[in-house]
Amino acid sequence: MNARPLVVAAAIAAALASPFVFAQKPSDDGLQFGSAAPRGSDNPEGTPTLTVSVPVGGAQSAATCNTDFTLNPASFQIPINLGANAVITGLGGVGTITANAPSWLSEAAVIVRGAVQAEAIRFRPLVGAANNVPGTLAYNVPTIDLSTNALPNITGGATGNFILEFCETFNDPEVAVDAVWVAPSFVNLSCFNCFDPFAPRISVPSTSTWSLIALLLALGVAGGVAVRRFS
């Protein structure tokens, strides 16, 4: 029997099968963080002094995360400002994610990016083979130090601007929205040289308010004197 037809047939079969291989969902890599920056070097850029809880309820994962970690303009984005020269040193979060079938919970991701492209970090709260399913599930990831895990800290530069980009490690064309981050959900950022833009602000009485208080006090004192005088 001539072996050449068998070889040709095998080659044709492999060529026809390859698009379906690439279209399959990727296997779980076991990592909660992925970065375009090289691993293995410690980058201590300061001790975190603050944890900022960014509310992300309502965020949607519909666009695909770019494999080179560049920003996908079609993705859902939350811009935040943590102050000039702020540095993010840790990531975590708590909340709930709903993945619409056939999308998986493990595919929902948020990329935290600052002023330097190579420092972008991808955070997958529900990574793991057990989460390779659709549905709704809560996540609670304690804040993980980046440098300790051989990942770069994320610098905000002179502007202190950061972006949370919500995307999918695999985009399922069968659904318009692969996943939704259900409120209340949060992404926690440990940082230093930063402020919390989501912290409740203490209102300070205005000048007119102080004037009214002073007038009321003065009237109270005058009334007290008058009562004593005619008693």
C-alpha positions in Angstrom: 0.0 0.0 0.0 1.4 3.4 -1.0 2.1 5.5 2.2 2.0 8.9 0.3 -1.8 9.1 0.1 -2.0 8.5 3.9 0.5 11.3 4.6 -1.3 13.7 2.3 -4.6 12.8 3.9 -3.2 13.3 7.4 -1.9 16.7 6.4 -5.2 17.8 5.0 -7.0 16.6 8.1 -4.6 18.5 10.4 -5.1 21.7 8.3 -8.9 21.4 8.5 -8.8 20.7 12.2 -6.5 23.5 13.2 -9.0 26.4 13.2 -11.2 24.4 15.6 -8.3 23.9 17.9 -7.6 27.6 18.1 -11.3 28.3 18.6 -11.5 26.1 21.7 -11.5 27.7 25.1 -7.9 27.9 26.5 -7.0 25.6 29.4 -6.6 27.2 32.8 -3.1 28.4 33.4 -3.5 28.5 37.2 -2.4 32.1 37.5 -4.4 34.9 39.0 -2.1 37.5 37.4 -0.7 37.9 34.0 1.7 40.7 32.9 3.4 42.0 29.8 6.3 42.8 32.0 9.0 40.2 32.7 8.7 38.1 35.8 11.4 37.2 38.2 12.5 40.7 39.3 11.5 42.4 42.5 10.3 45.9 42.1 9.8 47.5 45.6 8.7 51.0 44.9 7.3 51.8 48.4 5.3 50.4 51.3 1.6 50.5 50.7 -0.1 53.0 53.0 -3.7 52.8 51.8 -6.2 50.3 50.3 -8.6 51.8 47.8 -11.8 49.8 47.2 -13.0 50.6 43.7 -16.7 49.9 43.2 -17.1 47.9 40.0 -20.7 46.8 40.2 -22.3 46.9 36.7 -19.0 46.5 34.8 -19.3 44.2 31.8 -16.8 41.8 30.2 -17.6 41.7 26.5 -14.4 42.5 24.6 -11.4 40.2 24.5 -8.3 41.0 26.5 -5.5 41.8 24.1 -2.7 39.2 24.4 0.0 41.9 24.3 -1.8 43.7 27.1 -2.5 46.8 25.1 -5.8 48.5 25.8 -8.8 47.2 23.8 -10.8 50.3 22.9 -14.0 48.2 22.8 -13.7 47.1 26.5 -15.6 48.4 29.5 -13.3 50.8 31.4 -13.3 52.6 34.7 -10.8 55.5 35.0 -9.6 56.5 38.5 -7.2 59.1 39.8 -5.2 58.2 42.9 -3.0 61.4 43.0 0.3 62.4 41.4 3.0 59.7 41.5 0.7 57.1 43.1 1.9 53.5 42.9 -0.3 50.4 43.1 1.5 47.6 45.0 -1.2 45.0 45.5 -4.5 43.7 44.0 -7.5 41.9 45.4 -11.2 42.2 45.6 -14.5 41.0 46.8 -17.9 40.7 45.0 -19.9 38.5 42.6 -19.6 37.7 38.9 -22.2 36.3 36.6 -21.0 34.6 33.4 -23.6 34.1 30.7 -23.5 30.7 29.0 -21.4 29.5 27.2 -18.9 31.9 28.8 -17.0 30.8 31.8 -16.5 32.5 35.2 -12.8 31.9 35.0 -12.6 34.0 31.8 -13.8 37.3 33.4 -10.8 39.5 33.9 -9.8 43.1 34.8 -6.6 44.6 33.6 -5.2 47.4 35.9 -3.0 49.8 34.0 -1.2 53.0 34.7 1.3 55.2 33.0 3.6 52.4 31.9 2.3 49.8 29.4 4.7 47.0 30.6 3.3 47.3 34.1 -0.3 46.3 33.2 -1.6 43.4 35.4 -4.5 41.1 34.6 -6.5 40.0 37.5 -8.9 37.0 37.3 -10.8 36.6 40.6 -12.3 33.2 39.7 -9.4 31.5 38.0 -9.3 27.7 38.3 -10.7 24.6 36.5 -13.6 24.4 38.9 -14.8 27.8 37.6 -14.7 26.8 33.9 -18.5 27.0 33.9 -21.1 29.6 33.4 -23.3 30.9 36.3 -23.0 33.3 39.3 -20.4 33.0 42.0 -18.9 35.2 44.7 -15.2 36.0 44.9 -13.1 37.0 47.8 -9.4 37.4 46.9 -7.2 38.9 49.7 -4.9 41.6 48.4 -1.9 40.0 46.8 1.4 41.9 46.9 2.8 42.3 43.4 6.5 42.4 44.1 6.3 39.3 46.3 4.7 37.5 43.3 7.5 38.7 40.9 5.1 41.2 39.2 5.8 44.9 38.7 4.1 47.6 40.7 1.9 49.9 38.7 2.9 53.5 38.6 0.5 56.3 37.8 3.1 58.9 36.8 2.7 62.6 37.2 -1.0 62.5 36.5 -1.9 59.6 38.9 -4.4 58.3 36.3 -5.2 54.6 36.2 -7.6 52.5 34.2 -9.5 49.3 35.1 -10.2 47.5 31.9 -12.8 44.7 32.0 -12.4 42.0 29.4 -12.5 38.3 28.6 -9.6 35.9 28.2 -11.8 34.2 25.7 -14.7 35.9 23.9 -17.8 33.8 23.2 -19.5 35.1 20.1 -22.8 33.5 21.1 -23.5 36.2 23.7 -23.2 40.0 23.5 -22.0 40.3 27.1 -19.9 37.4 28.5 -19.9 38.5 32.2 -21.3 41.1 34.5 -19.7 42.2 37.8 -22.7 42.3 40.1 -23.1 45.2 42.6 -21.8 45.5 45.2 -18.4 44.3 43.9 -15.0 45.8 44.4 -11.5 45.7 43.1 -9.1 46.5 46.0 -5.9 48.4 45.3 -3.1 48.6 47.8 -1.0 51.8 47.1 1.3 54.4 48.5 1.6 58.1 47.8 -2.1 58.0 47.0 -5.5 59.1 48.2 -8.9 57.3 48.2 -11.2 59.1 45.7 -14.1 56.9 47.0 -13.7 57.7 50.7 -16.7 59.5 52.2 -15.9 63.2 52.5 -16.6 65.2 55.7 -18.5 68.3 54.8 -17.1 71.5 56.3 -19.6 74.3 57.1 -19.4 77.2 54.7 -18.7 80.8 55.7 -22.4 81.6 55.6 -23.1 78.6 57.8 -20.5 79.8 60.4 -22.0 83.3 60.2 -25.5 81.9 61.0 -24.1 79.9 63.9 -22.4 83.0 65.3 -25.6 85.0 64.9 -27.6 82.4 66.8 -25.0 82.3 69.6 -25.0 86.1 69.9 -28.8 86.1 70.0 -28.7 83.4 72.7 -26.3 85.4 74.8 -28.3 88.6 74.4 -31.5 86.8 75.3 -29.9 85.4 78.4 -28.7 88.8 79.6 -32.2 90.3 79.0 -33.8 87.5 81.1 -31.4 88.1 83.9 -31.9 91.9 83.8 -35.7 91.7 84.0 -35.9 88.9 86.5 
